[in-house]
Amino acid sequence: MSLDASTTADGERVYTDRAMVERGADGPFYVVFADADGASRWGYRCGNCESFDTAMDTMGRIQCTECGNLRKPDEWDAAHE
């Protein structure tokens, strides 16, 4: 596993795994770890704008709050809208 080290806007050191990808509408979402060993998952990085400012809901939808890149939920039910 090869992880890219980066620093968030808050000054936190995190590690992006560009091999672990979730598909988004405007670009991929990469899995981010809190440690260089990849043992502690931290969140996601938007591949469209490179922002760490992403959110995930209970249905698995991932959205970048910077550019709006969106990963649709794993299971979709109209009752949740």
Backbone as JSON, one array per atom type, in Angstrom:
{
  "sequence": "MSLDASTTADGERVYTDRAMVERGADGPFYVVFADADGASRWGYRCGNCESFDTAMDTMGRIQCTECGNLRKPDEWDAAHE",
  "N": [[0.84, -1.17, 0.0], [0.63, 2.13, -0.94], [0.81, 5.26, 0.36], [-0.11, 8.68, 0.14], [1.16, 11.41, 1.82], [-0.39, 14.18, 3.4], [-1.47, 17.44, 4.52], [-4.21, 18.61, 6.33], [-6.56, 21.39, 6.23], [-6.83, 22.09, 8.86], [-4.4, 21.5, 9.89], [-3.83, 18.87, 10.39], [-2.13, 15.79, 9.95], [-2.57, 13.55, 7.36], [-3.18, 10.57, 5.35], [-3.49, 9.63, 2.06], [-4.89, 7.04, 0.17], [-4.59, 6.27, -2.98], [-5.31, 4.05, -4.38], [-7.53, 2.94, -3.27], [-10.66, 3.49, -4.07], [-13.73, 5.25, -4.4], [-16.41, 5.66, -6.54], [-17.36, 8.77, -7.9], [-19.62, 11.36, -9.1], [-18.36, 13.54, -10.39], [-15.72, 12.99, -10.12], [-13.33, 10.74, -8.58], [-13.55, 9.47, -5.16], [-11.17, 9.24, -2.7], [-9.91, 6.99, -0.26], [-8.91, 8.0, 2.97], [-6.46, 7.91, 5.5], [-5.63, 8.1, 9.01], [-3.16, 7.42, 9.85], [0.17, 6.45, 8.81], [0.4, 3.75, 8.33], [-2.01, 2.88, 7.42], [-3.99, 1.88, 9.06], [-5.92, 3.16, 10.56], [-8.8, 4.45, 9.63], [-9.68, 7.6, 8.26], [-11.31, 9.25, 6.62], [-12.53, 10.67, 3.56], [-11.15, 11.87, 0.45], [-11.76, 14.23, -2.01], [-11.49, 13.58, -5.39], [-11.97, 15.3, -7.43], [-11.65, 18.03, -6.67], [-9.68, 17.86, -4.78], [-10.22, 18.28, -2.09], [-10.52, 17.7, 1.45], [-12.83, 18.02, 2.73], [-15.42, 16.42, 3.12], [-18.53, 14.6, 3.33], [-20.44, 11.89, 4.69], [-23.46, 10.13, 4.54], [-25.93, 8.09, 6.32], [-26.75, 6.25, 4.45], [-24.62, 5.78, 2.84], [-23.97, 7.66, 0.96], [-21.64, 9.89, -0.38], [-20.46, 13.18, -0.23], [-18.78, 15.98, -1.52], [-18.21, 18.93, 0.13], [-17.08, 21.15, -0.91], [-16.97, 21.21, -3.82], [-19.24, 19.84, -4.61], [-19.18, 17.3, -5.69], [-20.49, 14.02, -5.93], [-21.22, 10.85, -4.57], [-23.42, 8.35, -5.17], [-25.78, 6.67, -2.98], [-25.29, 3.29, -1.68], [-27.58, 1.66, -1.53], [-30.68, 2.64, -2.64], [-33.65, 4.26, -1.7], [-36.76, 5.6, -2.26], [-38.17, 6.53, -0.11], [-36.39, 7.67, 1.62], [-35.75, 10.15, 0.71]],
  "CA": [[0.0, 0.0, 0.0], [1.39, 3.37, -1.04], [-0.03, 6.35, 0.83], [0.39, 10.04, -0.05], [0.99, 12.23, 3.01], [-0.9, 15.53, 3.19], [-1.9, 18.14, 5.72], [-5.53, 19.2, 6.17], [-6.65, 22.82, 6.54], [-6.7, 22.2, 10.31], [-3.04, 21.14, 10.26], [-3.75, 17.44, 10.72], [-1.4, 14.97, 8.97], [-3.37, 12.41, 6.92], [-2.54, 9.77, 4.3], [-4.45, 9.26, 1.03], [-4.63, 5.83, -0.6], [-5.19, 6.49, -4.3], [-5.74, 2.76, -4.93], [-8.85, 2.66, -2.68], [-11.46, 4.51, -4.74], [-15.19, 5.2, -4.5], [-16.76, 6.42, -7.74], [-18.19, 9.96, -7.74], [-20.18, 11.89, -10.34], [-17.41, 14.44, -11.04], [-14.37, 12.48, -9.9], [-13.31, 9.71, -7.55], [-13.29, 9.78, -3.76], [-10.09, 8.38, -2.22], [-9.92, 6.71, 1.18], [-7.86, 8.7, 3.7], [-6.15, 7.31, 6.79], [-5.03, 8.98, 10.01], [-1.8, 6.95, 10.12], [0.93, 6.03, 7.63], [0.24, 2.31, 8.15], [-3.32, 2.61, 6.85], [-4.77, 1.08, 10.01], [-6.99, 3.97, 11.14], [-9.48, 5.18, 8.56], [-9.98, 8.97, 8.66], [-12.41, 9.78, 5.81], [-12.37, 10.65, 2.11], [-10.61, 13.03, -0.25], [-12.41, 14.39, -3.3], [-10.56, 13.56, -6.51], [-12.31, 16.38, -8.36], [-11.05, 19.3, -6.23], [-8.65, 17.5, -3.8], [-10.63, 18.69, -0.76], [-10.79, 16.7, 2.48], [-14.1, 18.43, 3.32], [-16.45, 15.54, 2.58], [-19.48, 14.09, 4.31], [-21.11, 10.65, 4.31], [-24.68, 9.92, 5.31], [-26.15, 6.72, 6.78], [-26.99, 5.37, 3.31], [-23.37, 5.6, 2.1], [-23.76, 8.74, 0.0], [-20.5, 10.75, -0.05], [-20.53, 14.44, -0.96], [-17.77, 16.99, -1.26], [-18.86, 20.19, 0.44], [-16.4, 22.22, -1.67], [-17.33, 21.26, -5.25], [-20.51, 19.17, -4.85], [-19.0, 15.94, -6.21], [-21.41, 13.17, -5.19], [-21.3, 9.4, -4.76], [-24.77, 7.92, -4.81], [-25.8, 5.65, -1.94], [-25.25, 1.88, -2.09], [-28.97, 1.24, -1.7], [-31.5, 3.84, -2.7], [-35.06, 4.04, -1.44], [-37.41, 6.9, -2.4], [-38.68, 6.94, 1.2], [-35.34, 8.39, 2.33], [-35.6, 11.5, 0.12]],
  "C": [[0.89, 1.24, 0.0], [0.47, 4.54, -0.69], [0.66, 7.69, 0.62], [0.12, 10.84, 1.22], [0.55, 13.63, 2.63], [-1.24, 16.15, 4.54], [-3.24, 18.8, 5.43], [-5.47, 20.69, 6.49], [-6.5, 23.08, 8.04], [-5.31, 21.83, 10.81], [-2.84, 19.69, 10.64], [-3.04, 16.68, 9.59], [-2.25, 13.75, 8.65], [-2.71, 11.76, 5.7], [-3.6, 9.25, 3.33], [-3.98, 8.01, 0.3], [-5.34, 5.96, -1.94], [-5.59, 5.19, -4.99], [-7.12, 2.37, -4.4], [-9.8, 3.78, -3.1], [-12.95, 4.2, -4.63], [-15.55, 6.12, -5.66], [-17.7, 7.58, -7.41], [-18.66, 10.46, -9.09], [-19.16, 12.74, -11.11], [-15.97, 14.0, -10.91], [-14.4, 11.47, -8.78], [-13.21, 10.29, -6.14], [-12.25, 8.76, -3.3], [-10.22, 8.19, -0.72], [-8.7, 7.37, 1.82], [-7.71, 8.06, 5.08], [-5.49, 8.31, 7.71], [-3.59, 8.59, 10.3], [-1.15, 6.43, 8.84], [0.82, 4.53, 7.34], [-1.09, 1.95, 7.5], [-4.19, 1.77, 7.76], [-5.98, 1.83, 10.55], [-7.62, 4.85, 10.06], [-9.93, 6.55, 9.06], [-11.19, 9.54, 7.92], [-12.12, 9.66, 4.33], [-11.77, 11.96, 1.62], [-11.27, 13.08, -1.62], [-11.35, 14.43, -4.4], [-10.83, 14.64, -7.53], [-11.61, 17.68, -7.97], [-9.96, 19.12, -5.17], [-8.97, 17.93, -2.37], [-10.8, 17.49, 0.17], [-12.15, 16.95, 3.12], [-15.23, 17.65, 2.67], [-17.35, 15.05, 3.7], [-20.12, 12.82, 3.77], [-22.36, 10.52, 5.17], [-24.85, 8.43, 5.64], [-26.41, 5.74, 5.64], [-25.74, 5.15, 2.47], [-23.12, 6.64, 1.04], [-22.59, 9.59, 0.51], [-20.65, 12.02, -0.88], [-19.4, 15.36, -0.53], [-18.48, 18.31, -1.01], [-18.21, 21.38, -0.27], [-16.94, 22.33, -3.1], [-18.66, 20.56, -5.57], [-20.4, 17.79, -5.47], [-19.8, 14.99, -5.32], [-21.26, 11.71, -5.57], [-22.67, 9.0, -4.29], [-24.71, 6.82, -3.76], [-25.76, 4.24, -2.51], [-26.65, 1.35, -2.4], [-29.82, 2.49, -1.65], [-32.96, 3.46, -2.5], [-35.71, 5.42, -1.45], [-37.94, 7.41, -1.05], [-37.67, 7.76, 1.98], [-35.15, 9.8, 1.82], [-36.52, 12.49, 0.73]]
}
